[in-house]
Amino acid sequence: MKKSVFLGTLAVAGLAAGISAAGTLDDVKARGKVNCGVTEGTLGFSSRNSEGKHEGFDVEFCRALAAAIFDDADAVEYIELSSKNRFTALSAGQADLLYRTTTWTFSRDVDLKTSFVGINYYDGQGFMVPKDLGVTSATELEGATVCIETGTTTELNLADYFRVNGMSYEPLPVGGTSEAKALYEEGACDVYTTDASALAGVRASLKDPSAYIILPEIVSKEPLGPTVRHGDNDWEDVVRWTQNALVAAEELGVTQANVAELAKGTDNPSINRMLGSEGSLCSMLNLESDCFVQAIAATGNYGEIFERTIGESTPIGLARGLNALWTEGGLQYSPPFR
């Protein structure tokens, strides 16, 4: 049994290595689109609108990447993946990357042979309950039935939290967000736990959002970001630096409205290098010289994406918090473009 498991692991690792060795960026260019792994439906992050079109925070990062590569933000195929099958799909080459509210952990990075190339949302696990349950703190959830998605970090965090606090609970395993939402709304469980940002999206999509509250406790660190296969540094660089460009653009005051004008040249060398009027950073990525101009023109900078998709003026209603720029007391920070 141990030998067969070991050989199976080697086979998966070998498959991933073979796909990476082929050169993901070359494959993407030949295909003419990015295969971007997203959630099956988390309002605010990735879901389909009334016209069946994908939209949301993570979707915008997929669009920015496509714009940087093709000068076409619509050159994306959205691969809807569950928590359970996302890493298998990535390893098998079904998806070129995940922008799928995926937490960066040691075992996922090292054992699953994936590379996390940035953090686009700093999150933490929370709990949502019906108001009529009459609780105001997670410490009052003794004996509760909890809807929990299998194959997630939240499953382990939940067990740790209840153990530390000397409480018991009844887990109700579910396969994904859609199933969890349906079971929760029909009253099959008292509590739904996942990343706090996803809870906000689920609550906004319920028939009566005002009937539910998100409890104040945040019980884990959940750094969410893009994930690619190990072994393809060129593709990692493209994904990493496209996201960095969106963050740097906000810090430098480069917006969707002014990026074309600023790309002609400014008095700020940092802007000039990033937008290509000085140097040739994009050519180092094997992309056109205006790759970051196209990305920002397609989606706006990080702050514009945030406010448009999940910010306080949207139904999701999230404050920037830890996701503010470092200059504003948050953690969002891009390495220098030089």
CORMO-V346311 format. One record per residue. N is the residue number from 1. SS is DSSP state (alpha for helix, beta for strand, coil for the rest). OMEGA is omega in whole degrees, -180 to 180 (none if undefined). Layout:
n=N ss=SS omega=OMEGA
n=N ss=SS omega=OMEGA
This chain:
n=1 ss=coil omega=-179
n=2 ss=alpha omega=-179
n=3 ss=alpha omega=-179
n=4 ss=alpha omega=177
n=5 ss=alpha omega=-180
n=6 ss=alpha omega=180
n=7 ss=alpha omega=177
n=8 ss=alpha omega=178
n=9 ss=alpha omega=178
n=10 ss=alpha omega=-180
n=11 ss=alpha omega=179
n=12 ss=alpha omega=179
n=13 ss=alpha omega=179
n=14 ss=alpha omega=177
n=15 ss=alpha omega=180
n=16 ss=alpha omega=-179
n=17 ss=alpha omega=179
n=18 ss=alpha omega=179
n=19 ss=alpha omega=-179
n=20 ss=alpha omega=-177
n=21 ss=alpha omega=-180
n=22 ss=coil omega=-180
n=23 ss=coil omega=-175
n=24 ss=alpha omega=-180
n=25 ss=alpha omega=177
n=26 ss=alpha omega=179
n=27 ss=alpha omega=-180
n=28 ss=alpha omega=180
n=29 ss=alpha omega=-180
n=30 ss=alpha omega=-180
n=31 ss=alpha omega=-180
n=32 ss=coil omega=179
n=33 ss=coil omega=176
n=34 ss=beta omega=173
n=35 ss=beta omega=-172
n=36 ss=beta omega=179
n=37 ss=beta omega=-178
n=38 ss=beta omega=179
n=39 ss=coil omega=176
n=40 ss=coil omega=178
n=41 ss=coil omega=175
n=42 ss=beta omega=-175
n=43 ss=coil omega=-179
n=44 ss=coil omega=-178
n=45 ss=coil omega=173
n=46 ss=beta omega=177
n=47 ss=beta omega=179
n=48 ss=beta omega=176
n=49 ss=coil omega=-176
n=50 ss=coil omega=178
n=51 ss=coil omega=180
n=52 ss=coil omega=-178
n=53 ss=coil omega=179
n=54 ss=beta omega=177
n=55 ss=beta omega=179
n=56 ss=coil omega=-176
n=57 ss=alpha omega=-180
n=58 ss=alpha omega=179
n=59 ss=alpha omega=-180
n=60 ss=alpha omega=177
n=61 ss=alpha omega=173
n=62 ss=alpha omega=-179
n=63 ss=alpha omega=178
n=64 ss=alpha omega=179
n=65 ss=alpha omega=179
n=66 ss=alpha omega=179
n=67 ss=alpha omega=179
n=68 ss=alpha omega=-177
n=69 ss=alpha omega=-170
n=70 ss=alpha omega=-170
n=71 ss=coil omega=-179
n=72 ss=coil omega=-177
n=73 ss=coil omega=-180
n=74 ss=coil omega=180
n=75 ss=coil omega=-178
n=76 ss=beta omega=168
n=77 ss=beta omega=-178
n=78 ss=beta omega=-180
n=79 ss=beta omega=-178
n=80 ss=beta omega=-174
n=81 ss=coil omega=175
n=82 ss=coil omega=175
n=83 ss=coil omega=-174
n=84 ss=coil omega=-173
n=85 ss=coil omega=-173
n=86 ss=alpha omega=-177
n=87 ss=alpha omega=176
n=88 ss=alpha omega=179
n=89 ss=alpha omega=178
n=90 ss=alpha omega=-179
n=91 ss=alpha omega=-177
n=92 ss=coil omega=179
n=93 ss=coil omega=176
n=94 ss=coil omega=176
n=95 ss=coil omega=176
n=96 ss=coil omega=177
n=97 ss=beta omega=173
n=98 ss=beta omega=161
n=99 ss=coil omega=-164
n=100 ss=coil omega=-180
n=101 ss=coil omega=-175
n=102 ss=coil omega=-177
n=103 ss=beta omega=176
n=104 ss=coil omega=177
n=105 ss=coil omega=180
n=106 ss=alpha omega=-173
n=107 ss=alpha omega=178
n=108 ss=alpha omega=180
n=109 ss=alpha omega=-171
n=110 ss=alpha omega=-173
n=111 ss=coil omega=-179
n=112 ss=coil omega=178
n=113 ss=coil omega=173
n=114 ss=beta omega=178
n=115 ss=beta omega=174
n=116 ss=beta omega=-170
n=117 ss=coil omega=177
n=118 ss=coil omega=177
n=119 ss=coil omega=179
n=120 ss=coil omega=176
n=121 ss=beta omega=175
n=122 ss=beta omega=-172
n=123 ss=beta omega=176
n=124 ss=coil omega=-177
n=125 ss=beta omega=179
n=126 ss=beta omega=-178
n=127 ss=beta omega=175
n=128 ss=beta omega=-179
n=129 ss=beta omega=171
n=130 ss=beta omega=178
n=131 ss=alpha omega=-176
n=132 ss=alpha omega=173
n=133 ss=alpha omega=173
n=134 ss=coil omega=178
n=135 ss=coil omega=-179
n=136 ss=coil omega=-178
n=137 ss=coil omega=178
n=138 ss=alpha omega=179
n=139 ss=alpha omega=180
n=140 ss=alpha omega=-173
n=141 ss=coil omega=177
n=142 ss=coil omega=176
n=143 ss=coil omega=-176
n=144 ss=beta omega=170
n=145 ss=beta omega=-171
n=146 ss=beta omega=172
n=147 ss=beta omega=-175
n=148 ss=beta omega=180
n=149 ss=beta omega=179
n=150 ss=coil omega=178
n=151 ss=coil omega=-177
n=152 ss=coil omega=175
n=153 ss=alpha omega=-179
n=154 ss=alpha omega=179
n=155 ss=alpha omega=180
n=156 ss=alpha omega=179
n=157 ss=alpha omega=180
n=158 ss=alpha omega=180
n=159 ss=alpha omega=180
n=160 ss=alpha omega=-175
n=161 ss=alpha omega=-179
n=162 ss=alpha omega=178
n=163 ss=alpha omega=-179
n=164 ss=alpha omega=-177
n=165 ss=coil omega=175
n=166 ss=coil omega=-179
n=167 ss=coil omega=175
n=168 ss=coil omega=177
n=169 ss=beta omega=178
n=170 ss=beta omega=-179
n=171 ss=beta omega=172
n=172 ss=beta omega=-176
n=173 ss=beta omega=177
n=174 ss=beta omega=-173
n=175 ss=coil omega=-178
n=176 ss=coil omega=-175
n=177 ss=alpha omega=-178
n=178 ss=alpha omega=179
n=179 ss=alpha omega=180
n=180 ss=alpha omega=-179
n=181 ss=alpha omega=-178
n=182 ss=alpha omega=-180
n=183 ss=alpha omega=-179
n=184 ss=alpha omega=-177
n=185 ss=alpha omega=179
n=186 ss=coil omega=174
n=187 ss=coil omega=-179
n=188 ss=coil omega=178
n=189 ss=coil omega=180
n=190 ss=coil omega=-171
n=191 ss=beta omega=169
n=192 ss=beta omega=-180
n=193 ss=beta omega=174
n=194 ss=beta omega=176
n=195 ss=beta omega=-176
n=196 ss=alpha omega=178
n=197 ss=alpha omega=179
n=198 ss=alpha omega=176
n=199 ss=alpha omega=179
n=200 ss=alpha omega=178
n=201 ss=alpha omega=178
n=202 ss=alpha omega=-180
n=203 ss=alpha omega=-179
n=204 ss=alpha omega=-177
n=205 ss=alpha omega=179
n=206 ss=coil omega=-177
n=207 ss=coil omega=179
n=208 ss=coil omega=-178
n=209 ss=alpha omega=-177
n=210 ss=alpha omega=-179
n=211 ss=alpha omega=-176
n=212 ss=beta omega=176
n=213 ss=beta omega=173
n=214 ss=beta omega=-176
n=215 ss=coil omega=-171
n=216 ss=coil omega=-175
n=217 ss=coil omega=169
n=218 ss=coil omega=-165
n=219 ss=coil omega=-179
n=220 ss=coil omega=169
n=221 ss=coil omega=180
n=222 ss=beta omega=176
n=223 ss=beta omega=-175
n=224 ss=beta omega=179
n=225 ss=coil omega=-177
n=226 ss=coil omega=-176
n=227 ss=beta omega=178
n=228 ss=beta omega=178
n=229 ss=beta omega=172
n=230 ss=coil omega=165
n=231 ss=coil omega=-180
n=232 ss=coil omega=-174
n=233 ss=alpha omega=-180
n=234 ss=alpha omega=179
n=235 ss=alpha omega=176
n=236 ss=alpha omega=-177
n=237 ss=alpha omega=-179
n=238 ss=alpha omega=-179
n=239 ss=alpha omega=-177
n=240 ss=alpha omega=-172
n=241 ss=alpha omega=171
n=242 ss=alpha omega=176
n=243 ss=alpha omega=179
n=244 ss=alpha omega=-179
n=245 ss=alpha omega=180
n=246 ss=alpha omega=178
n=247 ss=alpha omega=180
n=248 ss=alpha omega=180
n=249 ss=alpha omega=178
n=250 ss=alpha omega=-179
n=251 ss=alpha omega=-176
n=252 ss=alpha omega=179
n=253 ss=coil omega=177
n=254 ss=coil omega=-176
n=255 ss=coil omega=176
n=256 ss=coil omega=-177
n=257 ss=coil omega=-173
n=258 ss=coil omega=-173
n=259 ss=alpha omega=-179
n=260 ss=alpha omega=179
n=261 ss=alpha omega=-179
n=262 ss=alpha omega=-179
n=263 ss=coil omega=178
n=264 ss=coil omega=179
n=265 ss=coil omega=-179
n=266 ss=coil omega=175
n=267 ss=coil omega=-178
n=268 ss=coil omega=-177
n=269 ss=alpha omega=179
n=270 ss=alpha omega=177
n=271 ss=alpha omega=-178
n=272 ss=alpha omega=180
n=273 ss=alpha omega=-177
n=274 ss=alpha omega=-176
n=275 ss=alpha omega=169
n=276 ss=coil omega=177
n=277 ss=coil omega=172
n=278 ss=coil omega=178
n=279 ss=coil omega=-175
n=280 ss=coil omega=-177
n=281 ss=alpha omega=-178
n=282 ss=alpha omega=179
n=283 ss=alpha omega=176
n=284 ss=alpha omega=178
n=285 ss=coil omega=-176
n=286 ss=coil omega=177
n=287 ss=coil omega=178
n=288 ss=coil omega=-172
n=289 ss=coil omega=-179
n=290 ss=coil omega=-173
n=291 ss=alpha omega=-178
n=292 ss=alpha omega=173
n=293 ss=alpha omega=-179
n=294 ss=alpha omega=179
n=295 ss=alpha omega=-178
n=296 ss=alpha omega=178
n=297 ss=alpha omega=-178
n=298 ss=alpha omega=-170
n=299 ss=alpha omega=-169
n=300 ss=coil omega=-180
n=301 ss=coil omega=-177
n=302 ss=alpha omega=-178
n=303 ss=alpha omega=178
n=304 ss=alpha omega=178
n=305 ss=alpha omega=-178
n=306 ss=alpha omega=-176
n=307 ss=alpha omega=-177
n=308 ss=alpha omega=-172
n=309 ss=alpha omega=-174
n=310 ss=coil omega=-174
n=311 ss=coil omega=-172
n=312 ss=coil omega=179
n=313 ss=coil omega=179
n=314 ss=coil omega=176
n=315 ss=coil omega=180
n=316 ss=coil omega=170
n=317 ss=coil omega=-178
n=318 ss=coil omega=172
n=319 ss=coil omega=-179
n=320 ss=coil omega=177
n=321 ss=alpha omega=179
n=322 ss=alpha omega=-178
n=323 ss=alpha omega=168
n=324 ss=coil omega=175
n=325 ss=beta omega=178
n=326 ss=alpha omega=179
n=327 ss=alpha omega=180
n=328 ss=alpha omega=178
n=329 ss=coil omega=179
n=330 ss=coil omega=-176
n=331 ss=coil omega=-179
n=332 ss=beta omega=-167
n=333 ss=coil omega=177
n=334 ss=coil omega=169
n=335 ss=coil omega=-176
n=336 ss=coil omega=172
n=337 ss=coil omega=177
n=338 ss=coil omega=none
